[in-house]
Amino acid sequence: MGIGNWKIGKRLAAGLGVSMVFMIGISAIGVGNLGKLNAGTNDLATDKVPTVILAYEVIGGLNDVAWAMRNAMLSKDPAVIKKELERIEQRKNDNKKSGTGAGFFIASSPFS
């Protein structure tokens, strides 16, 4: 007894049943992928973005130290030299306070 011998009501019910099974399967796959997306978003928000922000702060501090060193080397005024050396020390302390240094970046590296 093939499907061609079924009454129209049974054929419609079978078609609807098959399409419902497919819809449930697609929904289950979608929910599973949403869980993976949530885990990836949490990793991005809690690990990657703060690391990038900290890296930019450290880079900015290093650039400021470099500019202060350049200014101290080029200046002949003792007051300017003293001010730039104080700026260097201040930035060094700021960089130490803003994170644990290179260890923070290495510990959160995807390659470690």
Summary of the structure (lengths in Angstrom):
residues: 112
radius of gyration: 31.6
end to end distance: 63.0
largest distance: 103.9
contacts: 241
relative contact order: 0.07
helix: 87%
strand: 0%
